[in-house]
Amino acid sequence: MEKQTEVQELLNELVATFGVFNIKLYQHHFYVKGPHFFKLHEEFEELYDGVTEQFDELAERLIAIGGKPYATLGEFLEHSVVKESPYDSKETAEEMIHSTVVDYKIIDEKLQKGIVLTGEAGDDATQDLLIGYKAGVDKTIWMLQAFLGKDPLED
């Protein structure tokens, strides 16, 4: 498979992933409760705003390199590496943060693969975009883990 086609497929998988992850962050924003409500309600909003911007940039980059981004909820669910999870039972704020960290780690791994792939493909612009996203994801993981009182490398 040609490297450019692999880059397009990777970006499309990221588009789907960011689409699903965005909705999960909204879900936490809607349902968070407890003594940290005000801070976490605002934090989840900041996170989904950032993910929305990145989602848009990924889709636009994909179009710019000749790809066709997924654009339906069904496609997002089918191709996302982050899986949806309906809010069926009450979750604590800490459980919401933990599941967000787990999702960010999945995204981080996909971004790392993308950085390598885009390097091999000679696609510096896409690689730069993914490196920037990865730096932000790494920082967010660290901050969320600190909120939970954990080392950034812990699960």
N, C-alpha and C positions, 0 to 999 in steps of 0.2 A: 504494500500500500504506500502510495506517495506520502511523504512527510506532511505536505500541506493539507492533504485530506485528513490525516490523523490529527493535525492541529484543529481543523474545523470540527471534527467529531468531539475532541476534548472540550473545545469552547462550548459546543452545544450541550454537552453533559453538564458543564458548569452553569450554563443558562438555566437548564432544568433544575439543577441543584439549588441555585440561588432563588429560583421561583418558589420551590417548596420550603426552603429554609426561611424565606421572608414571611410566609404564612405562619410557620411555627413560632417565629418571634412575635408576630401579632397575637397569636394565641396566648403566649406568656404575658404579654402586655395586658390583654383583656382579663386574664384570670388571676394574676398575682395578688396575693393577700398577705397580711401580716405586718409586723412592726417595720419592715423595710419597704412597705408598699410604695410610698412616694418616690423614693430613690429608684427602686427597681422598675416601677411603671415608666418613669422617665428614661431609665437606661435601656429598657427594651425598645422604646420608641427611637432612641438614638441608634440602636443596633439595626432596627429594620429600615430606618432611613438610609443608613450607610449601605446595607445590602441591596436596597432598591436601586441606589445609584450605580453600584457595581453590576447589578443584573442588567441594567440598561446599557452600560459601557461594554459589557461582554457581548450582548446581542449586536450592538452597533459594530464592534470590532469584527465579529463573525461575518456580518454583511460586507464589511469593507474588504475582507479577504476572500469573498466569493461564496460564503456559506449562507445557509438559510436557517435562522434560529427557530427552535421550537417556540410555539406561541399558543399552545392550549394547555389547560390544566391536566388533561389526560397525558399529553406528551411529557409534561414536567414530572408527573408521578411515575411514568414508565421509565424515564431516563435519569432521574435524580439519584445520586449516591447517598443523599440524606433522605430518610423515609419519614412520611407523615405519621403523626400519632394523635388520633382524636383525643380530646380532653374528656375522657370517660369517667375519671375519678379524680378527686381532689389531690392536687400536688402542692407540696410546700414550695416556698420560694427557693429554698436550697436545691430541691429536686429539679426545679425549672432551670436554675443556673447550671447544675450538673449536666442536664441533658443538652443545654446550649453548648457547654464545653465539649461534650462528646461530638456534637455536630460540627463544631468548629475544627476539631481535630481531624474529622473525616475530610472536611473541605481543605484543611492544611495539607493533608497527604495528596489530595488531587491536584492542588496548586503546585506542589513540589514536582509531581510527575509532569505537569504542564510546563514548568520552567525548564526541565531537562529536554522535553520534546521540542519546545519552541527553539531552544538553543541548537539542537540537532538540525532543525529545519531552517535555521538562519533567519527566523522571524523575530528580529530584535524588538520591534514595537510591541508585539504580543507578550514576549518574554518580560519586557520592562513592566507592562501592565500587571502581569501575574506576580512578579517580584514585589511590586508595591502592595498588592493585595495580601500576599503572604506575610509581609512585615506587619501589616495591620492585624491580621488574624493572630499571629504570634503574640502581639501585644495584648489583644483582647483576651486570649486564652490566659495569659499571665494575670491580667487584672481580675478576671472572673474566678480563677483559682485562688487568688489572694483573698477575694471576698469570702470564699468558702474556707479559708484558712489552710489551704493546701499548697504544696510545692507545684509549680507549673508542669512538672513531668508526671505527676500523679494522675490516676484516673478517678 
